Amino acid sequence: MDVNIEPSWKAHLKQEFEQPYFQELAQFVKREYTQYTCYPKGKDIFAAFDHCPFQETKVVIIGQDPYHGPNQANGLCFSVKDGIPHPPSLVNIFKEIKVDVEKPYPKSGNLERWADQGVLLLNATLTVRAHQAGSHQNKGWEHFTDAVIKTVSSELEGVVFLLWGGFAKKKATLIDKRRHHILTSGHPSPLSANRGLWFGNKHFSKTNQLLSQMGKQAVVW
């Protein structure tokens, strides 16, 4: 099956695209986008990969579902398009960065600037129906994105995985802890952050510390 995704990822995930589950998933997504308003735009479904070639991946952040409001989702977890108000979780991410690495709160919530530095911003489910959170869960996307995590784990070295919240933490079982670094904390959503489970995790400075120790370029958050 010909999937329009960045070439290095295409080479590493080729077998996945041939699996029956992925072909069924592709048919489902095609039907949904034909019959309903869905996000992100078709061309942005694999944007996380397009901005972050396989060999350049050095950090992985795992989200759950794309944003389901108009013009929000751009194919990268936690990220919104330029000019779009920042959702609550993203606000808390930027607040933590401000304190942790003393970087001013940014105007744009578009995280393509992270992805272009080797941060894979991976949602477990890559599409959603407008205004219906979780509407494309359990259709095959999770199978695919788990395969992505396993591929990164087995074929790269020294990647820093940031697992925020209960859902993301479960993905730790897919990661070889001898080859990679895993940082966990509560989710940046207000519910978790207000219970003291997010702020102060210092994941952004810790990530850069680990990258520097491995001789890799730190991320400009």
C-alpha positions as CSV (number, residue, x, y, z in Angstrom):
1,M,0.0,0.0,0.0
2,D,1.4,3.4,-1.0
3,V,1.3,5.7,2.1
4,N,2.3,9.4,1.7
5,I,4.9,9.6,4.5
6,E,8.5,10.8,4.9
7,P,10.7,8.3,2.9
8,S,12.9,7.1,5.8
9,W,9.8,6.2,7.9
10,K,8.3,4.6,4.8
11,A,11.3,2.3,4.5
12,H,11.2,1.3,8.2
13,L,7.4,0.9,8.4
14,K,7.0,-0.8,5.0
15,Q,5.9,-4.1,6.4
16,E,3.3,-2.4,8.7
17,F,1.6,-0.7,5.7
18,E,1.1,-4.2,4.1
19,Q,-0.7,-5.6,7.1
20,P,-4.4,-6.3,6.7
21,Y,-5.2,-4.2,9.8
22,F,-3.6,-1.1,8.2
23,Q,-5.5,-1.6,5.0
24,E,-8.7,-1.8,6.9
25,L,-7.7,1.3,8.9
26,A,-6.9,3.2,5.6
27,Q,-10.4,2.3,4.3
28,F,-12.0,3.4,7.5
29,V,-10.1,6.8,7.5
30,K,-11.0,7.4,3.9
31,R,-14.7,6.8,4.6
32,E,-14.7,9.0,7.6
33,Y,-13.0,11.9,5.8
34,T,-15.5,11.5,3.0
35,Q,-18.6,11.5,5.2
36,Y,-17.6,13.7,8.1
37,T,-15.4,16.6,9.0
38,C,-12.2,15.1,10.4
39,Y,-8.9,16.4,11.8
40,P,-6.2,17.0,11.0
41,K,-6.3,17.7,7.3
42,G,-5.5,14.6,5.2
43,K,-2.1,16.0,4.2
44,D,-1.2,16.5,7.9
45,I,-2.1,13.0,9.2
46,F,1.6,11.9,9.1
47,A,3.1,15.4,9.7
48,A,4.9,14.2,12.9
49,F,6.9,11.9,10.7
50,D,7.4,14.3,7.8
51,H,9.0,16.9,10.1
52,C,11.2,14.4,11.9
53,P,13.0,11.8,9.7
54,F,13.7,8.4,11.3
55,Q,17.5,8.7,11.9
56,E,17.1,12.2,13.3
57,T,14.6,11.1,16.0
58,K,16.2,11.8,19.4
59,V,13.1,12.6,21.6
60,V,9.6,11.0,21.5
61,I,6.6,12.6,23.2
62,I,3.4,10.5,23.2
63,G,-0.1,12.0,23.1
64,Q,-3.4,10.3,22.8
65,D,-5.8,11.9,20.3
66,P,-5.6,14.9,17.9
67,Y,-7.5,18.0,18.9
68,H,-11.1,17.8,17.6
69,G,-11.9,21.6,17.3
70,P,-11.7,23.6,14.0
71,N,-8.2,24.5,12.8
72,Q,-6.5,23.1,15.9
73,A,-4.8,19.8,15.0
74,N,-1.8,19.9,12.7
75,G,-0.7,16.3,13.0
76,L,1.7,16.7,16.0
77,C,0.7,15.9,19.5
78,F,-0.1,18.8,21.8
79,S,0.6,21.2,18.9
80,V,-1.8,23.7,17.2
81,K,-1.5,25.7,14.1
82,D,-0.1,29.3,14.2
83,G,-2.6,31.9,15.4
84,I,-4.8,29.3,17.2
85,P,-5.4,29.8,21.0
86,H,-3.4,27.4,23.1
87,P,-5.3,24.5,24.6
88,P,-5.0,24.1,28.4
89,S,-2.4,21.2,28.2
90,L,-0.2,23.2,25.9
91,V,-0.4,26.3,28.2
92,N,0.9,24.1,31.1
93,I,3.7,22.7,28.9
94,F,4.8,26.2,28.0
95,K,4.5,27.3,31.7
96,E,6.8,24.5,32.7
97,I,9.3,25.3,30.0
98,K,9.4,28.9,31.1
99,V,10.3,27.9,34.7
100,D,12.5,24.9,33.8
101,V,14.7,26.4,31.0
102,E,13.8,30.1,31.4
103,K,12.4,30.5,28.0
104,P,9.7,33.1,27.4
105,Y,6.1,31.9,26.9
106,P,5.8,31.7,23.1
107,K,3.2,33.3,20.9
108,S,2.7,30.3,18.6
109,G,1.6,26.9,19.8
110,N,2.9,25.3,16.6
111,L,5.4,22.7,17.7
112,E,6.8,22.1,14.2
113,R,9.9,23.9,15.5
114,W,10.5,21.0,18.0
115,A,9.8,18.3,15.4
116,D,12.3,19.9,13.0
117,Q,14.9,19.3,15.7
118,G,14.3,15.6,16.0
119,V,11.3,15.5,18.5
120,L,8.7,13.0,17.3
121,L,5.4,14.3,18.5
122,L,3.3,11.1,18.3
123,N,-0.4,10.8,19.0
124,A,-1.5,7.2,19.6
125,T,-4.5,7.9,17.3
126,L,-3.7,10.0,14.3
127,T,-7.2,11.1,13.2
128,V,-10.5,12.1,14.9
129,R,-14.0,13.2,13.9
130,A,-14.8,16.8,14.5
131,H,-16.1,17.5,18.1
132,Q,-16.0,13.8,19.0
133,A,-12.9,13.0,21.1
134,G,-11.8,9.4,20.8
135,S,-14.0,8.7,17.8
136,H,-11.2,7.0,15.8
137,Q,-9.7,5.0,18.7
138,N,-9.6,1.2,18.4
139,K,-9.7,1.3,14.7
140,G,-6.1,0.3,14.1
141,W,-4.1,3.5,14.8
142,E,-2.9,2.3,18.2
143,H,-1.5,-0.9,16.6
144,F,0.4,1.2,14.1
145,T,1.7,3.8,16.5
146,D,2.8,1.0,18.9
147,A,4.7,-0.5,16.0
148,V,6.4,3.0,15.5
149,I,7.5,3.0,19.1
150,K,8.8,-0.5,18.9
151,T,10.7,0.3,15.7
152,V,12.3,3.4,17.3
153,S,13.2,1.3,20.3
154,S,14.8,-1.6,18.4
155,E,16.5,0.4,15.6
156,L,17.8,3.6,17.2
157,E,20.0,4.2,20.3
158,G,19.7,6.7,23.1
159,V,16.3,8.2,22.4
160,V,14.6,10.1,25.3
161,F,10.9,9.1,25.7
162,L,8.7,11.6,27.6
163,L,5.6,9.7,28.9
164,W,3.1,12.1,30.5
165,G,0.0,10.6,32.2
166,G,-1.3,7.1,32.7
167,F,-2.0,6.4,29.0
168,A,1.5,7.3,27.8
169,K,3.2,5.5,30.8
170,K,1.7,2.2,29.6
171,K,3.9,2.6,26.4
172,A,7.0,2.0,28.5
173,T,6.5,-1.7,28.0
174,L,7.3,-1.2,24.3
175,I,10.6,0.5,25.0
176,D,14.0,-1.2,25.6
177,K,15.2,0.6,28.8
178,R,18.8,-0.6,28.3
179,R,19.0,1.3,25.0
180,H,16.9,4.4,25.8
181,H,15.9,6.9,28.5
182,I,12.4,7.2,29.8
183,L,11.1,10.2,31.8
184,T,7.6,10.0,33.3
185,S,5.3,12.4,35.0
186,G,1.7,13.4,35.4
187,H,-0.2,14.8,32.3
188,P,0.0,18.5,31.6
189,S,-3.8,18.7,31.5
190,P,-5.2,21.1,34.2
191,L,-6.8,18.1,36.1
192,S,-3.4,16.5,36.6
193,A,-1.3,19.7,36.8
194,N,-3.5,21.2,39.5
195,R,-2.9,18.1,41.6
196,G,0.8,18.7,41.5
197,L,1.6,15.9,39.1
198,W,3.0,18.1,36.3
199,F,4.7,21.3,37.3
200,G,8.3,20.9,38.4
201,N,9.0,17.7,36.5
202,K,11.9,19.6,34.7
203,H,11.6,17.2,31.7
204,F,12.9,19.8,29.3
205,S,16.2,20.5,31.0
206,K,16.6,16.8,31.9
207,T,16.1,15.8,28.3
208,N,18.7,18.3,27.2
209,Q,21.1,17.1,29.9
210,L,20.7,13.5,28.6
211,L,21.1,14.5,25.0
212,S,24.3,16.5,25.9
213,Q,25.7,13.5,27.8
214,M,25.2,11.4,24.6
215,G,26.9,14.0,22.4
216,K,23.6,15.0,20.8
217,Q,22.4,18.5,20.1
218,A,20.1,19.9,22.9
219,V,16.6,20.9,21.9
220,V,15.7,24.6,21.7
221,W,12.3,24.3,23.4
